[in-house]
Amino acid sequence: MNHSLENENRRTLEPALEKPRVESALDDGEGLLPIAVLNAPVPVTFDVWDNPSTNETYQLLWNRVPLGTPTPIEDDDAPGDRLTLWLPIDVLTQGQYQLAYRVRNTDNNSTTESFPTPIEIDTTAPGFPTLAPLEFPIEVRDGLTREELTQLGDVLPGTVHGYTGFDLGDRIRTFWGATEGPGGQVDEDDMAARKVIIEFPRTFLESLGDFNGPVHYTVTDRAGNLSQDSTATDVLLLLNEPVTDLPAPIIVGYAEPIDHEQAQAGIEVSIPTSDLVDADDRILLHWGTVELGPFAAESFGQPIILRIDANFETIERAGDGDIRLRYDLSREGRVIGYSLPLDIVVRARLPVPGALRQPRIRGASPDAVDNLIDENDFERDASALIAWNPGFVEGQQLQLYWGGQPMFEPPYVISNGDISAGRELNRPVPNSRFRPIGTGTDIRVRYSVTQAGNPNTSRSAEQGIIVRSREELPGGPAGPQAPVFTELNEHGAINPVNGRDGAPVHIAPYLNIREGDVIHFLYEGFDRLIGGDKKHEWQHTSEPLTAQQEREGYNLRVPKTALDSHCYGHAEASFSVDSVSGIGRSKRQSVYVDMRVSGICPPGA
């Protein structure tokens, strides 16, 4: 038997029961739910129907989907009694819904449904993504005076233009700074024009005193969703007749524009005196959108009553471009006067914000060390390696300075390809440009970046580099002359007589000798007068040369043990020099060695 078909046949096809009510809904038991009730289950009520039976159950339908478990009729439930079920929190989400209830006879499984109740849940705040500012009449632009408010009929109108979600019942609240002002509500008459006009009467405006600040509004829809603050409009009220023509502030020597270097040093703003100024008055300077002060007059009675230093942080916060300087004069907490403006132009922004890293310089040799141009690379082009900076912009000009002299002619222009690649710049440095600058142990290298329309220059940190040439090496390109054995016999040899205390050696002053040079001497002993195998090696390293040794040369002595070690044959002597200008290698000196006595070498030779 097809029970599902039988059950379907037992279901009432048309709603037969009164629709349920949601007392918290805003439209007489139905319609929009306020968001304030969505954080807890929402009660739904309906009356017990005619002829109820304890074999009947009732259950809510949410868009025809049953909610929860059926509830049975109790013995004492009489027709007209109020029944209550609850909408669970998890179904209370944004959307349009049909709410009903179903009565089921558990004996025959027949069902009867109520008429539906429309329910709306709206959790979207009005005015997404932003609310436009309040629109005021043109009279407000430079400050609203008492006379202008009179011409407006003693009422200042503010227009709220249509926004996302603009709908009947929306409530508008206005705020003048921290003070709440008159509000409004969207009515039928506002829907066609999609705007609401809020009136601010003279009594309210005068209660604000010398107001000079932001005005904004918020919107709360019927469901209770609160918008974000609207874009603020700056309003100046001049209803108490403050003076509006105090003399403008002064920047002595101002020349358009104020650049980065001037801004770094700070700008002095002078406030001139006027008949209105009193000794206890306070002055608040406006550098664009940044306020400085208030300050007391430092030199009351003088032509300039106050000098205010605008530091770099202030100038940077206010930004580049056209900047208006003005000041307010206050007495006992009330503004009594406003200055005329001083309009200036600021161009303090660098082409590349922040610090630029040092460049790296690399010679042409495959094994070149960064920031060292040695004698092998001094005659060849070098490379400048410049770390990529995300602040680089296409069209900026980059110049490398080597010992203060520019290396790129013309300056390198950053290309769109550079921007796309976003990697280290590798630019050739012509030998013809850096070679005339010469050599040194701390030549300063940096780079700069300039940009069309920007008077400022971004400069990198300096990199110290070492540059060497063969001409400046110890001994020059050919190296020092060979060391000289100063006590040889008539045959040019070292023997047991002249070598009994070792063999003295003199290293004459060589080309480019410097105090502080270190000499590495090498003595090599061979077992034949010509050629042969090396039998012994003795090394000696000097202390850094003194000023006297720089003038007279360096003396040392090969110990007798070194002479005896190979006894008979020849020796070769040479040395190298470590200097700040590089390494120089001497020529070799050869001498005969015969330390035999009666034809016999010393023991251990």
TIVOKE-407960 format. One line per 8 residues: number of its first residue (from 1); their letters; for each residue x, y, z of C-alpha. Coordinates in Angstrom, 2 decimals. Layout:
REM residues N
NUM = a = X,Y,Z; ...
END
This chain:
REM residues 605
1 = mnhslene = 0.00,0.00,0.00; 1.40,3.48,-0.92; 1.34,5.23,2.46; 3.09,8.35,1.16; 0.33,8.84,-1.44; -2.30,8.23,1.24; -0.59,10.74,3.51; -0.38,13.27,0.73
9 = nrrtlepa = -4.09,12.86,0.10; -4.75,13.54,3.77; -2.84,16.89,3.65; -4.96,20.01,3.39; -4.20,21.58,0.01; -5.17,25.15,0.97; -4.19,26.90,4.20; -7.02,26.66,6.64
17 = lekprves = -5.61,28.06,9.88; -5.01,31.63,10.96; -1.49,32.85,10.28; 1.00,33.07,13.16; 2.21,36.32,14.69; 5.71,37.51,15.62; 5.10,40.25,18.16; 8.66,41.60,17.81
25 = alddgegl = 8.18,42.18,14.05; 7.70,45.80,13.12; 4.55,45.55,10.98; 1.77,44.38,13.31; 3.14,40.94,13.98; 4.83,40.38,10.64; 7.39,41.88,8.28; 10.80,43.17,9.35
33 = lpiavlna = 12.52,41.84,12.46; 14.71,44.30,14.37; 18.31,43.15,14.68; 18.06,43.57,18.46; 15.99,40.36,18.69; 18.23,38.22,16.50; 20.62,37.21,19.27; 18.03,34.97,20.97
41 = pvpvtfdv = 15.24,32.65,19.82; 12.25,34.67,18.56; 8.76,33.79,19.93; 5.97,32.97,17.46; 2.35,32.89,18.68; -0.94,31.59,17.31; -4.29,30.56,18.79; -5.50,27.03,19.36
49 = wdnpstne = -7.83,26.08,16.50; -11.37,24.77,16.73; -11.89,21.25,18.03; -8.31,20.53,19.10; -7.43,16.96,19.99; -4.65,15.45,22.03; -3.79,13.26,19.06; -2.75,16.44,17.19
57 = tyqllwnr = 0.68,18.11,17.08; 1.79,21.52,15.83; 5.13,22.60,14.29; 6.58,25.77,12.69; 7.33,25.91,8.95; 10.14,28.24,7.77; 9.85,28.61,4.01; 7.85,25.33,4.26
65 = vplgtptp = 10.75,23.60,6.04; 9.72,22.16,9.43; 11.56,23.58,12.44; 12.27,21.52,15.52; 10.07,18.65,16.67; 6.24,18.59,16.67; 4.58,19.71,19.93; 1.47,17.77,21.06
73 = iedddapg = -1.78,19.46,22.11; -2.32,19.23,25.85; -5.59,18.29,27.54; -6.09,21.82,28.81; -5.39,23.57,25.45; -8.74,25.12,24.51; -9.74,26.92,21.29; -8.48,30.49,21.37
81 = drltlwlp = -5.70,29.78,23.86; -2.34,31.29,22.91; 0.37,28.82,21.79; 4.04,29.84,21.55; 6.89,28.31,19.54; 10.37,29.73,18.95; 12.40,30.54,15.86; 15.93,29.25,16.63
89 = idvltqgq = 18.90,31.60,16.28; 20.50,29.61,13.48; 17.66,30.41,11.03; 17.70,34.15,11.78; 19.87,35.14,8.83; 19.54,37.73,6.08; 16.61,37.08,3.76; 12.86,37.00,3.02
97 = yqlayrvr = 10.87,34.18,4.61; 7.36,32.70,4.85; 6.48,31.63,8.39; 3.60,29.20,8.99; 2.68,26.30,11.24; 1.39,22.80,10.53; -1.09,20.74,12.56; -0.81,16.97,12.18
105 = ntdnnstt = -3.29,14.27,13.27; -1.09,11.49,14.55; -3.84,8.88,14.08; -4.26,9.25,10.33; -1.20,11.47,9.59; -3.36,14.14,7.97; -2.03,17.71,8.14; -3.43,21.22,8.03
113 = esfptpie = -1.28,24.33,7.48; -1.81,27.94,8.42; -1.76,30.95,6.20; 1.86,32.22,5.94; 3.23,35.28,7.69; 5.92,37.18,5.71; 9.10,37.77,7.70; 12.12,39.85,6.60
121 = idttapgf = 15.56,39.79,8.18; 17.93,42.58,7.18; 21.42,42.69,8.72; 23.05,44.94,6.10; 24.01,48.41,7.27; 22.79,51.25,5.04; 25.19,53.37,3.05; 27.67,50.72,1.91
129 = ptlaplef = 30.51,51.37,1.11; 30.44,55.05,2.16; 27.99,57.81,2.94; 28.46,61.10,1.10; 29.03,64.21,3.22; 26.20,66.49,4.27; 25.67,69.12,1.60; 25.35,72.66,2.88
137 = pievrdgl = 24.61,75.90,1.01; 27.53,77.76,-0.55; 27.44,80.27,2.31; 29.10,77.69,4.57; 32.19,77.35,2.39; 34.23,80.17,3.97; 32.43,80.23,7.32; 28.77,80.95,8.06
145 = treeltql = 28.23,84.46,9.39; 25.32,85.86,11.36; 24.09,87.84,8.35; 24.24,84.82,6.05; 22.20,82.73,8.51; 19.58,85.50,8.63; 19.37,85.45,4.83; 18.76,81.69,5.05
153 = gdvlpgtv = 15.72,82.30,7.25; 17.54,81.53,10.51; 17.74,77.88,9.44; 20.75,76.14,7.90; 19.60,73.27,5.63; 21.77,70.18,5.25; 21.01,67.68,2.51; 21.55,63.95,2.89
161 = hgytgfdl = 21.63,62.48,-0.60; 20.44,58.99,-1.47; 22.65,56.12,-0.42; 22.73,52.35,-0.75; 19.68,50.94,1.05; 17.84,54.31,1.13; 14.39,53.31,2.44; 11.34,54.43,4.36
169 = gdrirtfw = 11.84,54.75,8.08; 15.61,55.26,7.97; 16.61,57.50,10.89; 19.38,60.05,10.40; 21.45,61.46,13.27; 23.83,64.39,12.80; 26.93,65.18,14.82; 28.75,68.51,15.06
177 = gategpgg = 32.05,67.34,16.45; 30.98,65.36,19.53; 27.63,67.19,19.87; 24.53,65.54,18.43; 22.39,67.82,16.32; 18.91,67.67,14.80; 18.09,64.54,12.82; 15.58,63.30,10.30
185 = qvdeddma = 13.74,60.33,8.90; 13.08,59.08,5.38; 9.37,59.64,4.57; 7.23,58.90,1.52; 7.90,62.40,0.18; 11.65,61.73,0.22; 11.59,58.53,-1.84; 11.17,60.07,-5.29
193 = arkviief = 13.92,62.68,-4.83; 16.07,60.24,-2.84; 17.23,62.89,-0.43; 16.42,64.17,3.05; 16.78,67.77,4.13; 17.67,68.32,7.78; 17.17,71.77,9.25; 19.57,73.26,11.78
201 = prtflesl = 17.89,76.24,13.51; 19.74,79.29,14.73; 19.20,78.35,18.37; 21.08,75.08,17.89; 23.89,76.64,15.87; 24.43,79.43,18.39; 24.58,76.85,21.18; 27.72,75.44,19.55
209 = gdfngpvh = 29.63,78.66,20.16; 32.66,79.24,17.94; 32.38,75.92,16.17; 35.09,75.03,13.68; 35.23,71.33,12.96; 33.80,68.28,11.26; 30.09,67.56,10.77; 28.93,64.05,9.91
217 = ytvtdrag = 25.84,61.88,10.12; 24.86,58.26,10.60; 21.88,56.28,9.32; 19.97,53.62,11.24; 17.47,51.60,9.20; 14.16,50.22,10.51; 15.85,46.96,11.45; 18.35,48.83,13.62
225 = nlsqdsta = 21.41,48.44,11.38; 23.77,51.35,12.01; 25.87,52.76,9.18; 29.44,53.88,9.42; 30.04,57.59,9.92; 29.56,59.60,6.76; 32.37,61.53,5.17; 32.81,64.62,7.32
233 = tdvlllln = 32.30,68.19,6.17; 34.34,70.91,7.87; 32.10,73.79,8.99; 33.14,77.11,10.47; 30.48,79.08,12.34; 31.08,82.81,12.62; 27.84,83.60,14.41; 29.58,85.38,17.28
241 = epvtdlpa = 31.24,87.81,14.92; 34.93,86.95,15.37; 37.36,89.00,13.35; 38.21,87.30,10.06; 40.98,89.52,8.73; 43.84,89.26,11.20; 47.16,89.73,9.36; 48.37,86.59,7.61
249 = piivgyae = 51.27,84.57,9.00; 54.70,85.28,7.52; 57.54,83.06,6.30; 60.58,85.30,5.89; 62.42,84.63,2.63; 59.81,82.21,1.34; 60.44,81.12,-2.25; 58.18,78.60,-3.92
257 = pidheqaq = 58.39,75.69,-3.33; 59.59,74.54,0.09; 61.75,71.54,-0.79; 62.96,68.54,1.20; 66.19,70.17,2.38; 64.35,73.26,3.65; 61.71,71.10,5.31; 64.41,69.04,7.04
265 = agievsip = 65.81,72.23,8.55; 62.32,73.34,9.65; 60.36,76.43,8.66; 59.91,79.41,10.96; 56.44,80.98,10.82; 56.09,84.49,12.22; 52.82,85.83,13.65; 52.47,89.62,13.30
273 = tsdlvdad = 50.77,91.77,15.90; 47.37,93.45,15.52; 45.14,95.81,17.51; 43.03,92.86,18.67; 45.85,90.93,20.36; 46.02,90.91,24.15; 48.88,89.65,26.31; 47.03,86.52,27.50
281 = drillhwg = 45.65,85.49,24.13; 46.51,82.12,22.57; 47.49,81.42,18.98; 46.78,78.16,17.15; 48.60,77.77,13.83; 47.11,75.62,11.06; 49.74,74.25,8.67; 47.33,72.72,6.19
289 = tvelgpfa = 45.48,70.07,8.19; 48.03,69.98,11.02; 47.59,72.15,14.09; 50.48,73.65,16.07; 49.81,75.15,19.47; 48.11,76.90,21.02; 50.95,79.22,22.00; 51.13,82.35,24.11
297 = aesfgqpi = 52.51,85.49,22.53; 56.24,85.57,23.31; 56.90,89.21,22.38; 53.68,91.07,23.12; 53.89,94.65,21.92; 56.47,93.87,19.23; 55.78,93.77,15.45; 56.24,89.99,15.56
305 = ilridanf = 54.55,88.54,18.64; 55.38,84.87,18.07; 57.72,82.68,16.03; 56.64,79.07,15.54; 58.98,76.37,14.25; 57.23,73.93,11.92; 59.46,70.85,12.00; 59.87,68.23,9.29
313 = etieragd = 57.36,65.86,10.90; 54.68,68.55,10.75; 55.44,69.42,7.14; 55.50,65.75,6.14; 52.16,65.02,7.87; 50.48,67.90,6.05; 51.76,66.56,2.75; 52.98,68.08,-0.49
321 = gdirlryd = 51.13,70.48,-2.75; 49.26,73.70,-2.13; 49.22,74.30,1.62; 47.28,77.03,3.39; 48.67,78.56,6.58; 46.38,80.45,8.95; 45.98,80.94,12.67; 43.20,81.33,15.22
329 = lsregrvi = 43.33,83.90,18.01; 41.59,82.75,21.20; 40.76,84.46,24.44; 39.57,82.55,27.51; 38.91,79.47,25.39; 36.86,81.32,22.74; 38.04,82.11,19.24; 37.88,85.85,18.68
337 = gyslpldi = 39.68,86.09,15.36; 40.90,84.27,12.29; 43.82,85.32,10.17; 43.97,85.85,6.48; 45.63,82.88,4.79; 49.18,82.48,3.57; 49.17,80.06,0.64; 52.43,78.23,0.01
345 = vvrarlpv = 53.62,75.32,-2.10; 55.45,72.40,-0.49; 57.48,69.84,-2.40; 59.18,67.98,0.46; 58.60,64.44,-0.77; 61.72,62.67,-2.02; 61.65,60.87,-5.39; 62.23,57.60,-3.50
353 = pgalrqpr = 60.84,57.54,0.06; 62.99,56.18,2.84; 66.68,55.28,2.96; 68.57,54.08,-0.11; 71.07,51.27,0.41; 74.74,51.67,-0.48; 75.81,50.74,-4.00; 78.33,47.95,-4.48
361 = irgaspda = 81.25,48.31,-6.88; 82.75,45.29,-8.59; 85.82,44.95,-10.81; 85.87,43.16,-14.15; 87.86,40.10,-13.02; 85.82,36.91,-12.58; 86.97,36.58,-8.97; 86.64,40.29,-8.15
369 = vdnliden = 85.81,41.24,-4.58; 83.04,43.77,-4.02; 84.20,47.33,-3.35; 87.82,46.58,-4.33; 89.26,47.70,-7.65; 92.70,46.10,-7.61; 95.66,46.68,-9.89; 94.36,44.05,-12.29
377 = dferdasa = 91.01,45.84,-12.76; 92.20,49.45,-12.61; 92.58,49.59,-16.38; 89.14,48.05,-17.09; 85.49,49.07,-16.75; 83.78,48.37,-13.43; 80.17,47.59,-12.52; 77.84,49.37,-10.10
385 = liawnpgf = 75.32,47.07,-8.39; 72.30,48.94,-7.04; 69.80,47.10,-4.86; 66.24,47.27,-6.16; 63.96,49.64,-4.28; 60.16,49.30,-4.60; 59.98,53.09,-4.55; 61.70,53.35,-7.94
393 = vegqqlql = 59.42,54.79,-10.66; 59.72,54.65,-14.42; 61.43,57.76,-15.78; 63.48,58.54,-12.67; 67.11,59.41,-13.38; 69.89,57.61,-11.52; 73.41,59.02,-11.25; 76.45,57.34,-9.65
401 = ywggqpmf = 79.05,59.52,-7.91; 82.63,58.20,-7.51; 84.79,60.44,-5.38; 82.19,63.16,-5.92; 82.30,62.90,-9.72; 79.37,61.66,-11.86; 79.98,58.37,-13.66; 76.96,58.08,-15.98
409 = eppyvisn = 76.73,60.36,-18.99; 73.83,60.80,-19.41; 72.24,59.63,-16.14; 70.61,56.20,-16.31; 66.81,56.37,-16.74; 64.79,53.70,-14.91; 62.70,51.88,-17.50; 59.40,50.05,-17.46
417 = gdisagre = 61.43,46.86,-17.94; 63.31,47.59,-14.72; 60.00,48.05,-12.89; 58.65,44.77,-14.24; 61.82,42.86,-13.36; 62.14,44.40,-9.89; 65.69,43.17,-9.44; 69.15,44.58,-8.74
425 = lnrpvpns = 70.42,47.09,-11.30; 73.84,46.27,-12.79; 75.24,49.28,-14.63; 78.69,49.60,-16.25; 81.06,52.27,-14.94; 83.45,53.36,-17.72; 87.14,53.16,-16.85; 87.64,56.48,-18.58
433 = rfrpigtg = 85.50,58.17,-15.93; 86.79,56.66,-12.68; 90.48,56.22,-13.60; 91.27,59.99,-13.52; 90.01,60.11,-9.92; 92.93,57.90,-8.96; 93.47,55.41,-6.19; 92.82,55.33,-2.48
441 = tdirvrys = 91.77,53.23,0.47; 88.45,54.98,1.14; 87.03,56.50,-2.00; 83.38,57.36,-1.37; 80.76,56.13,-3.82; 77.02,56.84,-3.72; 74.13,57.29,-6.11; 71.25,59.74,-6.41
449 = vtqagnpn = 67.75,59.58,-7.87; 65.91,62.56,-9.36; 62.49,62.86,-10.95; 60.92,65.38,-13.31; 58.69,67.83,-11.44; 60.29,67.06,-8.07; 62.94,69.54,-6.89; 64.39,67.05,-4.41
457 = tsrsaeqg = 67.09,64.42,-4.76; 67.15,61.03,-3.05; 70.70,60.10,-2.04; 71.98,56.69,-1.05; 74.27,55.95,1.85; 77.97,56.20,0.91; 80.08,53.13,0.19; 83.81,53.26,0.85
465 = iivrsree = 85.85,51.42,-1.79; 89.54,50.61,-2.28; 91.15,51.41,-5.62; 94.67,50.28,-6.49; 96.91,50.66,-9.54; 100.19,49.05,-10.50; 101.98,52.41,-10.42; 101.18,52.79,-6.73
473 = lpggpagp = 102.10,49.28,-5.64; 105.22,48.83,-3.49; 108.11,49.01,-5.97; 105.84,50.29,-8.76; 104.72,48.12,-11.69; 107.99,46.12,-11.72; 108.09,45.53,-7.96; 110.95,46.28,-5.51
481 = qapvftel = 114.56,45.50,-6.28; 115.96,42.23,-4.92; 117.27,42.13,-1.34; 121.03,42.49,-0.95; 123.34,40.18,1.08; 125.75,42.75,2.51; 128.64,40.52,3.75; 129.79,38.20,0.93
489 = nehgainp = 133.39,37.08,0.30; 135.39,38.01,-2.74; 133.66,35.27,-4.69; 130.19,36.54,-3.82; 129.55,33.69,-1.44; 128.54,33.06,2.15; 131.02,30.86,4.01; 131.77,29.84,7.61
497 = vngrdgap = 133.75,33.04,8.16; 131.29,35.71,7.03; 128.32,33.55,7.96; 129.34,32.61,11.48; 126.65,34.98,12.87; 124.23,34.49,10.00; 123.93,36.47,6.78; 122.88,40.13,7.01
505 = vhiapyln = 120.41,41.33,4.37; 119.46,44.88,3.42; 116.23,45.86,1.69; 116.69,49.28,0.21; 113.87,51.85,0.18; 111.67,50.94,-2.77; 109.30,53.02,-4.84; 106.07,53.89,-2.94
513 = iregdvih = 107.51,52.74,0.40; 105.28,53.81,3.29; 105.52,53.83,7.03; 103.46,50.86,8.21; 104.38,48.55,5.31; 104.98,44.92,6.34; 107.78,42.93,4.65; 107.58,39.14,4.19
521 = flyegfdr = 111.12,37.85,3.49; 111.81,34.39,2.05; 115.16,32.55,2.05; 115.37,29.31,0.01; 118.43,27.00,0.12; 119.33,24.62,-2.76; 121.83,21.71,-2.85; 123.69,22.78,-6.01
529 = liggdkkh = 125.49,25.91,-7.09; 123.18,26.10,-10.07; 119.72,24.55,-9.96; 119.33,21.59,-7.65; 116.66,20.69,-5.14; 115.38,23.02,-2.44; 116.56,21.71,0.90; 115.52,24.44,3.29
537 = ewqhtsep = 113.23,27.47,3.59; 113.31,30.27,6.14; 110.73,33.02,6.42; 110.71,36.30,8.26; 107.93,38.89,8.69; 108.81,42.39,9.80; 107.01,44.65,12.18; 105.30,47.57,10.40
545 = ltaqqere = 108.03,49.83,9.03; 108.94,52.89,11.03; 109.50,56.35,9.63; 113.29,55.78,9.89; 113.06,52.48,8.01; 110.96,54.22,5.39; 113.91,56.56,4.83; 116.84,54.12,5.26
553 = gynlrvpk = 115.48,50.73,4.33; 115.01,47.52,6.30; 117.73,45.22,7.67; 117.45,41.60,8.76; 119.75,38.60,9.29; 119.34,35.04,7.99; 120.29,32.85,10.99; 123.31,30.52,10.77
561 = taldshcy = 121.03,27.52,11.35; 119.27,28.36,8.08; 122.66,28.57,6.29; 123.89,25.32,7.80; 120.69,23.49,6.94; 121.65,23.12,3.29; 125.41,23.72,3.80; 126.54,23.77,0.18
569 = ghaeasfs = 124.85,25.07,-2.95; 123.14,28.35,-3.57; 120.38,30.40,-1.94; 117.66,32.62,-3.40; 116.17,35.51,-1.45; 113.04,37.55,-2.21; 110.34,39.42,-0.35; 106.82,40.75,-0.72
577 = vdsvsgig = 105.33,43.89,0.79; 101.85,44.31,2.23; 100.85,47.94,1.91; 97.66,49.95,1.94; 98.22,50.40,-1.79; 98.45,46.66,-2.45; 101.03,43.89,-2.58; 104.44,44.31,-4.22
585 = rskrqsvy = 106.76,41.37,-5.03; 110.50,41.88,-5.31; 112.98,40.43,-7.75; 115.03,37.43,-6.56; 118.65,37.56,-5.39; 120.90,34.47,-5.75; 124.12,33.83,-3.77; 126.53,30.93,-3.34
593 = vdmrvsgi = 126.58,29.20,0.02; 129.44,27.02,1.28; 129.33,26.40,5.01; 131.64,23.34,4.89; 134.67,23.14,7.15; 137.49,21.11,5.65; 134.97,19.86,3.12; 132.56,18.58,5.77
601 = cppga = 129.11,20.05,6.43; 128.12,20.89,10.00; 126.31,18.17,11.93; 122.60,18.00,11.05; 123.07,19.66,7.66
END
